[in-house]
Structure formats: structure tokens, C-alpha cells
Amino acid sequence: MNTTACLLFSSPDQPGIIARISHFFHERNLNIISLEQHSDEGHFFVRVEWEDTNNWKEENNFCQDFSSLSKKF
């Protein structure tokens, strides 16, 4: 049975957020199994669930890796 991991992310709304997040997971050969998003009053919200392949042994390792992308928003 595969385990999953989940990302909750928000930022000011702008074009290309989903493309960049999807690319982040694609570069790491990870399979997104669910992605839900919406925008409200100029703010963007997304929830991404993917098959966890232990790319990051600890949550802090993921946070460090993802921070390079999240700083762009």
C-alpha cells in the first residue's frame, strides 16, 4: 500500500502557480494523485496530495526543498 503526503499552500494569486507546483513534483518523478485549488479575493489556495516515495525522509527536508519555489510567490 502506497502512502501519501499532502501540501497546503497559499500565496497572493498570480498566473502560473499550478504550473510551477506541478513542475516541482514532476522534476522529482512524483505522482500527484489529487490537486484542489481556488482563489478568493486575490489570494490563492492549493492542496496537493502525492504518492510518497520517501524523497524527503523528514518534513523539514521537504520544507527546505520547496522553499526555493515558494519564495517566488
PECORQUI-V69757 format. One record per helix or strand of 3 or more residues. SS is the DSSP state (H for helix, E for strand). FROM is the first residue (numbers start at 0). LEN is the number of residues. Records with the same first field share a line. If there is no record, write none. Layout:
# PECORQUI-V69757
SS=FROM-LEN ; FROM-LEN
This chain:
# PECORQUI-V69757
E=3-9 ; 31-9 ; 42-9
H=16-11 ; 58-12
